[in-house]
Amino acid sequence: MNQATTIAAYLREKLPFAPDIALVLGSGLGGLAEQIENAVIIPYRSVPGFPVSTAPGHAGQFVAGQLAGKNVLCMQGRFHYYEGHDMAAIALPVRVFKALGCRALVLTNAAGGVNWDFNVGDIMLITDHINFMGANPLRGTNDDSIGPRFCDMTHTYTPELQEKALAVAKKQNILLQKGVYLGYMGPSFETPAEIRAFRVLGADAVGMSTVPEAIAASHCGLPVVALSLITNMAAGMAGKRLDGAEVIEIADRRGPVFQKLVKGIVEVL
């Protein structure tokens, strides 16, 4: 068995059900896990061979239970390349979700707005991404039992799930922006010059996560829908210094709206 299969077997013994939907909650967005009913909590540190999250605002635990009538397995906190994790570790949870039989993955993050038409507090549906992290989670020997050596990325963010997300947002009267997410290594914020370059490249938002997870999901055939909460305008756009505490503050403030949207999407998946 590969590592993902081994961890999935361990989690299967701890869970009272087989999860249908997997969720990854980003910086300041972990509050959705508190709405999960009949919750079973499994700290990452208790799972043999599983990494530990060190990012601010990340609880570092699985929360399993029922959300919007679906059996879900939620990551309350994720792993980032800037923490020192290698790309294989970042891809591991996605492969565990697939091994557990999850049929869809919901990715969320806090991001900086690059598009001048965006405002702080907006929510963006990720339609595509640019990998500017300088690394790929599929590097190295390929495990053909997980996915192909050369992974097609044409529909990384599943079009059918995007349509469902847009329909939920319309029903809830939430403005859901659409755009391209650029993954940046971090942990330093980007420079104003980099943001100008990213805008030319076609980026609408920038952040330090999500891209490796989406690549891993595409590789193993796990459908993905991904959302960014725009918690700040990127460097050089607002005429002020960037602060990680502000990111969490805005995420907390917009949390109820964001959580309602994600919950509605889970309901229709």
Buried (B, 14 or more C-beta within 10 A) or exposed (E): EEBBBEBBEBBBEEBEBEBBBBBBBBBBBBBBBEBBEEBBBBEBEEBEEBBBBBBEBBBBBBBBBBBBEBBBBBBBBBBBBBBEBBBBBBBBBBBBBBBBEBEBBBBBBBBBBBBEEBEBBBBBBBBBBBBBBEBBBBEEEBBEEBBEEEBEBEEBBBEEBBEBBBBBBEEBEBEBBEBBBBBBEBEEBBEEEBBBBBBEEEBBBBBBBBBBBBBBBBBBEBBBBBBBBBBBBBBBBEEEEBEBEBBBBBBBBBBEBBBBBBBBBBBEB
